[in-house]
């Protein structure tokens, strides 16, 4: 199992863009293309994008960003786009990406990590706590979770 940081291994940029676009079809493809492409030489430490590789196959992805299109701009950074291919679910591979992002978040000097989701029960397994709802520009709400980093 290998976690690829797109910033550290920019040769994976095209693979990352395509992978995110194909897994998150509800997001305009230009969003991931623009966000990932500009992250490589960003002035600041965020955003970060990650791929999870197993036997030379990309099986998952996630990002660490400043805002996940949610009204709570006072909270950051955000874990976003966590996805594990269906054939690999149930093996704690999502937790590998979560732990990597938690570690990078702490290294960057942040004490909390946030995420927004409609899922109930998944992130609680990883000690994320529900803190309230947030609002998206397209009119939907999402549950907001946080975790205090040790």
N, C-alpha and C positions, 0 to 999 in steps of 0.2 A: 504494500500500500504506500502511495506517495502523494503528498499534498504539494501541488505546484502553485507557487505565488507568481502571478503574471508579471508583477513588477520585477521580480528577481529572475524570471525566465521569460523575457518578452518574446521569445521565439514561439511561444504558445498563444500569442494574442489572437490570431485568426481562429484557432481551435476554440478558444474561450468564447469569443464573440458568437461563433456559430452554435456552440453548445448552449449558452445562455438563451440565445434567440429561439432555439428549437424546444427548450424545456419550459420557457416562460412565454408562450405564444400570445398571452393576453397583453403583454407589454409590447409597444411598438418596437420593431427591430432596430430602429435608429437609436433608441435609448441605450441599449446595451453596446451597440457599436461605438457610439460617441463616448459613453462613460468609460468603457474599457480602454479604448484607444487613447484617450486623454489621461488615463491614470498612469501610464508608463512614465511620463516625464513630468508629472504633477509637482508643483512647488511644495505642496504639503504632503503629509504622510497618508492622508486619506484622499481618495478611496483606494481600497485594496480588493483584488479579485483572486479567487482560488479555484482550482480544479482538483478533483480527487481522481487519482489514477490507480488502476488495479490491473496488473499484467499487461501493461501498455494500452489499456482501454480506459477512456475517461468515463467514470461512472457517477460523478457528482460534481456539484459546484456550490459556491456561496460567495458573498461579498461582505465587505466592511465599509460602510459609507457614512456620510454626515447626516443624511435625512432620507427616509424611505417614503417620500411623497405623503407625509403625514403631518397633521397640524401641530404636533408637539416639537417645534423647532428648538425648544429649550433643552431637549434631551438628545444626546449623541455620545458615542457613535452607535450605529445600527447594524446588526447582523441582518443581511437580506439575501434573498434568492437561494436559500438552502434547498437543494434538490439532490436526491439519490435515485438513480434509475431503479425502476420497480423490481427488476430481477435481483437486485442487491440489497433491498430493504430487509430489515429485521436482523441485521448483522452489526448494528451500532456504528455504521459508517458515517451517519449524520453526526454522531458525537465526535468523530475524529475531526471533522471540519469545525464544529462548535468549539472544541478544545483549542484548536489552532487559532481561531479567531479570538477567543478569550485571552490566550497568551499574547497575541500580537496587540490586542487592545490594552492590556496591562503594560506591555513594553512601551507603548506610545504615551503612557502616563494617565490613562483614564481609569477611573475606579468603578465605573458601571458600564454595562453593555445592554443595549435595548433591542427589541424586535417587535414587529407588528404582524399579526396573523389572524386568521379566522379559526385556526385550529385550537381545540381545547383538549388538554391532556398530554400533548406531545412534549412541549417545551418544559412543562412542570417536572418531567422526569429528569431534567438536567438542571434543576434548581432555579429556573426562571420563575419569577413571581409576577402575577397579573397586577398591574397598577392602575388600570383604567382604559378607557376607550379613546381613540384618536380619530380624526376625520381626514379623508382623502379628498383631493380636489374634484374628483368625479362623483362625489356624493355618497360614497360608501364609508362605513366605519370599520375599524379593526381594533382588536384587542392589543394592548400594549403590555409587554413584559419587560422586566429588568432583572439583571443579576448583578450583585455586588461582587467584584473581583477581589480575591484574597491577596 
